[in-house]
Amino acid sequence: MRYGKVLITGGLGFIGKHVAELLAGEGRQVVLLDNLSPQTHGPVPSISAQELLRHPLVEIRRGDVRRAADWEAVLSDVHQVVHLAAETGTLQSMYEVSRYTETNVCGTAALLDHLANRSHKVSKVLLGSSRAVYGEGAYRCASCGAVYPPMRSEDMLNRGQWEPACPGCAGPIKPTATAEDAELAPASVYAATKVAQENLVRITTRALGIPSVILRIQNVYGEGQSLKNPYTGILSIFSNQLRLGKTLNLFEDGQESRDFVHVSDVARAIALALSSDAADGLTLNVGSGCATKIEEAALSLCEQFGVRSRPVITGQYRRVDVRHALADLTKIRARLGFQPMVSFQEGVARLADWVKTQPVEPDQLARATQELIERGLMPSEAAVRQGAAPN
């Protein structure tokens, strides 16, 4: 087998399972390491319930990336590591700082510590990073050219001034695709941990002579995304709410945009990076290359679920949210020949078809939102109506 066995951390997570299915379908042996977090998998997660367990080329191990012993147990005959295990809720990271840092940063350090101090066969490390490292990312000003605005201020958000302004002339700016050489401006603890992961992997693997690839992934969605987790996955959260007969509430004015990339495209990007040395030592964006407004996404889901009521614009906001996100895919196209294959409309239809086959989950979003309000990370609806957000 040309590239040997692959270890996927967070392997029973949303992206990990799709990567495992793709690689196993190509005839590769795959080991999945996952802690089966209740936030993602439910209060009583079970390995025995996983369909991948029945695949002859897939082995599943329950373990924690923070523990050296768990790395020791899975790395002995592994040739490539896809490191996806991470806590991923941007807002939740702002008040669970230790947990996010321990899992994302210390877990990555534990992997690299093993590679630096133990005998192993690892010949490539691929890190799943995030577009969150860019903060607001790239914009263009008619007067100043390419600019990278800071996160919007509390005053701007309180006044409903949703669009960032030019940091040079304070004039209007338009979002544009963000390339990998853009300034990094992490605005959340989660984003800061992803920057730390990138630096740890880049520096350590270079010193050890192990090729590495870092993929900065945009907003992933699709079949298999957790319907239980209220902290991440806006399209899966909306889908579950629609099945419960709830009206979708949109933050800001609903015109913020994201680069939604289907999970199958992300899995292909990872497989391409594993099977080629063309991206070794590089950091690459993974996305659809298309920006979709949140209101547009919500309306598309309403159509898929046969819901006639329109989403409600609440005017609420979350303090560390970016306004727009869009990936520049020039580099990954040139290096790996990667081209997104699933359009947003096709992907949303596939997501909705899958969701309709799943049990309806209790809506946890209200509880998660109340946590943010209580911690001062977003204003209540009452505060917005009164024209003032909490201090």
LINQUI-V174375 format. One record per backbone hydrogen bond with DSSP energy under -0.5 kcal/mol. CO is the residue of the C=O (numbers start at 1). NH is the residue of the N-H. If there is no record, write none. Layout:
# LINQUI-V174375
co=(CO	CO)
nh=(NH	NH)
This chain:
# LINQUI-V174375
co=(1	5	5	6	7	7	8	8	9	10	13	14	15	16	17	18	19	20	21	22	23	23	24	29	30	31	31	32	33	33	34	37	37	38	42	46	47	50	51	52	55	57	59	61	61	64	66	67	67	68	69	70	71	71	75	75	78	79	79	80	81	81	82	82	83	88	89	91	92	92	96	97	98	99	100	100	101	101	102	104	105	106	107	108	109	110	111	112	113	114	123	124	125	125	126	127	127	129	130	131	132	133	134	138	139	140	141	145	147	153	154	155	156	157	160	164	166	171	172	174	177	178	179	188	189	190	191	192	193	194	195	196	197	198	199	200	201	202	203	204	205	205	206	209	211	212	213	213	214	214	215	215	216	217	218	219	221	222	228	229	233	234	235	236	237	238	239	240	241	242	248	248	250	250	251	252	254	256	258	258	259	259	261	262	262	263	264	265	266	267	268	269	270	271	272	277	279	282	284	286	292	293	294	295	296	297	298	299	300	301	302	303	306	312	312	316	317	318	323	326	327	329	330	331	332	332	333	341	343	344	345	346	347	348	349	350	351	352	354	355	362	364	365	366	367	368	369	370	371	372	372	373	377	380	381	382	383	384)
nh=(4	79	80	31	9	82	11	33	84	13	17	18	19	20	21	22	23	24	25	26	26	28	27	6	59	8	33	61	10	11	63	40	41	42	45	49	50	53	54	55	58	30	32	34	63	67	68	70	71	72	73	74	74	75	78	121	121	123	124	7	83	126	9	84	128	90	93	94	95	96	100	101	102	103	104	105	105	106	107	108	109	110	111	112	113	114	115	116	117	118	211	81	127	213	83	129	215	217	133	134	135	185	137	176	147	174	145	141	139	157	158	159	161	160	162	173	170	166	142	140	179	328	182	192	193	194	195	196	197	198	199	200	201	202	203	204	205	206	207	208	209	210	209	211	125	281	127	215	216	284	129	217	286	131	220	261	263	225	230	232	237	238	239	240	241	242	243	244	246	245	250	312	314	315	254	315	295	294	260	292	219	261	221	265	266	267	268	269	270	271	272	273	274	275	276	280	282	214	216	218	258	297	298	299	300	301	302	303	304	305	307	306	308	250	314	252	379	321	257	178	329	333	334	335	336	338	337	343	347	348	349	350	351	352	353	354	355	356	357	358	364	368	369	370	371	372	373	374	375	377	378	376	319	384	385	386	388	387)
